[in-house]
Amino acid sequence: MRKSVKFSPEVRERAVRLVFEQREQHGSQWAAVVSIAGKIGCTPQTLLNWVRQHERNIGQREGATMAEAQRMKELEREVRELRRANEILKLASAFFAQAELDRRCK
């Protein structure tokens, strides 16, 4: 299995900018993406994903921006932690309530 290559934010930004600049020179956005992806050493689909995310970030495309997606991830993590804590508190409450009932019966 191939190890994925991490591209720096500067390379990503430059590649996306090149797609927007060269879109008119090529027949379509996809043709520009294929051309530029070969030059920077990534797959065309990866570059297209970067382009689409950039379009979402600047409001040209529907969907969540990077900031919104990050905030959503943080909130989902917080909800998971709170649900876990709630479950622990419910179990502890039931345990101590049962212990109190057992103590009173004796």
C-alpha positions as YAML, in Angstrom:
chain: A
units: angstrom
residues:
- id: 1
  name: MET
  ca: [0.00, 0.00, 0.00]
- id: 2
  name: ARG
  ca: [1.29, 3.43, -0.93]
- id: 3
  name: LYS
  ca: [1.96, 6.01, 1.72]
- id: 4
  name: SER
  ca: [-0.05, 9.18, 1.14]
- id: 5
  name: VAL
  ca: [1.93, 12.30, 0.37]
- id: 6
  name: LYS
  ca: [1.15, 15.39, 2.43]
- id: 7
  name: PHE
  ca: [1.24, 18.63, 0.49]
- id: 8
  name: SER
  ca: [1.97, 21.89, 2.25]
- id: 9
  name: PRO
  ca: [-0.78, 24.52, 2.39]
- id: 10
  name: GLU
  ca: [1.31, 26.72, 0.10]
- id: 11
  name: VAL
  ca: [1.44, 24.03, -2.59]
- id: 12
  name: ARG
  ca: [-2.30, 23.46, -2.29]
- id: 13
  name: GLU
  ca: [-3.06, 27.17, -2.55]
- id: 14
  name: ARG
  ca: [-0.77, 27.58, -5.56]
- id: 15
  name: ALA
  ca: [-2.26, 24.57, -7.33]
- id: 16
  name: VAL
  ca: [-5.83, 25.81, -6.76]
- id: 17
  name: ARG
  ca: [-4.86, 29.29, -7.93]
- id: 18
  name: LEU
  ca: [-3.32, 27.79, -11.09]
- id: 19
  name: VAL
  ca: [-6.54, 25.89, -11.82]
- id: 20
  name: PHE
  ca: [-8.54, 29.12, -11.62]
- id: 21
  name: GLU
  ca: [-5.99, 31.01, -13.71]
- id: 22
  name: GLN
  ca: [-5.68, 28.34, -16.41]
- id: 23
  name: ARG
  ca: [-9.33, 27.30, -16.62]
- id: 24
  name: GLU
  ca: [-9.84, 29.50, -19.68]
- id: 25
  name: GLN
  ca: [-6.78, 28.10, -21.47]
- id: 26
  name: HIS
  ca: [-8.09, 24.54, -21.19]
- id: 27
  name: GLY
  ca: [-11.38, 23.21, -22.50]
- id: 28
  name: SER
  ca: [-12.80, 22.67, -19.03]
- id: 29
  name: GLN
  ca: [-11.99, 22.85, -15.36]
- id: 30
  name: TRP
  ca: [-11.26, 19.12, -15.37]
- id: 31
  name: ALA
  ca: [-8.69, 19.53, -18.18]
- id: 32
  name: ALA
  ca: [-6.94, 22.25, -16.16]
- id: 33
  name: VAL
  ca: [-7.02, 20.04, -13.06]
- id: 34
  name: VAL
  ca: [-5.52, 17.07, -14.91]
- id: 35
  name: SER
  ca: [-2.78, 19.24, -16.39]
- id: 36
  name: ILE
  ca: [-1.78, 20.87, -13.10]
- id: 37
  name: ALA
  ca: [-2.11, 17.69, -11.00]
- id: 38
  name: GLY
  ca: [0.48, 16.00, -13.20]
- id: 39
  name: LYS
  ca: [2.87, 18.88, -12.68]
- id: 40
  name: ILE
  ca: [2.66, 18.93, -8.87]
- id: 41
  name: GLY
  ca: [2.57, 15.16, -8.44]
- id: 42
  name: CYS
  ca: [-0.90, 14.53, -7.05]
- id: 43
  name: THR
  ca: [-3.92, 12.78, -8.48]
- id: 44
  name: PRO
  ca: [-6.45, 14.86, -10.41]
- id: 45
  name: GLN
  ca: [-9.20, 13.88, -7.97]
- id: 46
  name: THR
  ca: [-7.16, 15.18, -5.03]
- id: 47
  name: LEU
  ca: [-6.64, 18.52, -6.74]
- id: 48
  name: LEU
  ca: [-10.31, 18.67, -7.72]
- id: 49
  name: ASN
  ca: [-11.23, 18.11, -4.06]
- id: 50
  name: TRP
  ca: [-8.98, 21.05, -3.10]
- id: 51
  name: VAL
  ca: [-10.59, 23.22, -5.77]
- id: 52
  name: ARG
  ca: [-14.10, 22.34, -4.63]
- id: 53
  name: GLN
  ca: [-13.24, 23.02, -0.98]
- id: 54
  name: HIS
  ca: [-11.78, 26.40, -1.99]
- id: 55
  name: GLU
  ca: [-15.00, 27.17, -3.88]
- id: 56
  name: ARG
  ca: [-17.02, 26.30, -0.75]
- id: 57
  name: ASN
  ca: [-14.75, 28.48, 1.39]
- id: 58
  name: ILE
  ca: [-15.25, 31.53, -0.85]
- id: 59
  name: GLY
  ca: [-18.99, 30.91, -1.30]
- id: 60
  name: GLN
  ca: [-19.05, 29.81, -4.94]
- id: 61
  name: ARG
  ca: [-20.26, 26.31, -4.05]
- id: 62
  name: GLU
  ca: [-22.83, 25.05, -1.56]
- id: 63
  name: GLY
  ca: [-21.53, 23.21, 1.48]
- id: 64
  name: ALA
  ca: [-19.63, 23.65, 4.69]
- id: 65
  name: THR
  ca: [-16.52, 25.78, 4.79]
- id: 66
  name: MET
  ca: [-13.38, 24.42, 6.47]
- id: 67
  name: ALA
  ca: [-14.09, 26.53, 9.57]
- id: 68
  name: GLU
  ca: [-17.66, 25.23, 9.78]
- id: 69
  name: ALA
  ca: [-16.54, 21.63, 9.29]
- id: 70
  name: GLN
  ca: [-13.91, 22.00, 12.02]
- id: 71
  name: ARG
  ca: [-16.45, 23.54, 14.41]
- id: 72
  name: MET
  ca: [-18.91, 20.74, 13.65]
- id: 73
  name: LYS
  ca: [-16.24, 18.15, 14.42]
- id: 74
  name: GLU
  ca: [-15.45, 19.83, 17.75]
- id: 75
  name: LEU
  ca: [-19.13, 19.97, 18.70]
- id: 76
  name: GLU
  ca: [-19.67, 16.32, 17.79]
- id: 77
  name: ARG
  ca: [-16.69, 15.33, 19.96]
- id: 78
  name: GLU
  ca: [-18.08, 17.39, 22.85]
- id: 79
  name: VAL
  ca: [-21.51, 15.77, 22.49]
- id: 80
  name: ARG
  ca: [-19.91, 12.29, 22.59]
- id: 81
  name: GLU
  ca: [-17.98, 13.18, 25.74]
- id: 82
  name: LEU
  ca: [-21.07, 14.63, 27.44]
- id: 83
  name: ARG
  ca: [-23.16, 11.57, 26.57]
- id: 84
  name: ARG
  ca: [-20.45, 9.30, 27.97]
- id: 85
  name: ALA
  ca: [-20.28, 11.37, 31.18]
- id: 86
  name: ASN
  ca: [-24.08, 11.32, 31.42]
- id: 87
  name: GLU
  ca: [-24.13, 7.54, 31.12]
- id: 88
  name: ILE
  ca: [-21.50, 7.22, 33.86]
- id: 89
  name: LEU
  ca: [-23.51, 9.52, 36.13]
- id: 90
  name: LYS
  ca: [-26.71, 7.54, 35.51]
- id: 91
  name: LEU
  ca: [-24.98, 4.27, 36.36]
- id: 92
  name: ALA
  ca: [-23.40, 5.76, 39.48]
- id: 93
  name: SER
  ca: [-26.73, 7.21, 40.56]
- id: 94
  name: ALA
  ca: [-28.47, 3.86, 40.13]
- id: 95
  name: PHE
  ca: [-25.66, 2.10, 42.01]
- id: 96
  name: PHE
  ca: [-25.82, 4.45, 45.00]
- id: 97
  name: ALA
  ca: [-29.63, 4.44, 45.05]
- id: 98
  name: GLN
  ca: [-29.58, 0.63, 45.19]
- id: 99
  name: ALA
  ca: [-26.93, 0.73, 47.92]
- id: 100
  name: GLU
  ca: [-29.12, 3.11, 49.95]
- id: 101
  name: LEU
  ca: [-32.14, 0.81, 49.56]
- id: 102
  name: ASP
  ca: [-30.06, -2.20, 50.62]
- id: 103
  name: ARG
  ca: [-28.79, -0.32, 53.69]
- id: 104
  name: ARG
  ca: [-32.33, 0.64, 54.78]
- id: 105
  name: CYS
  ca: [-33.63, -2.94, 54.52]
- id: 106
  name: LYS
  ca: [-31.12, -4.27, 57.05]
...
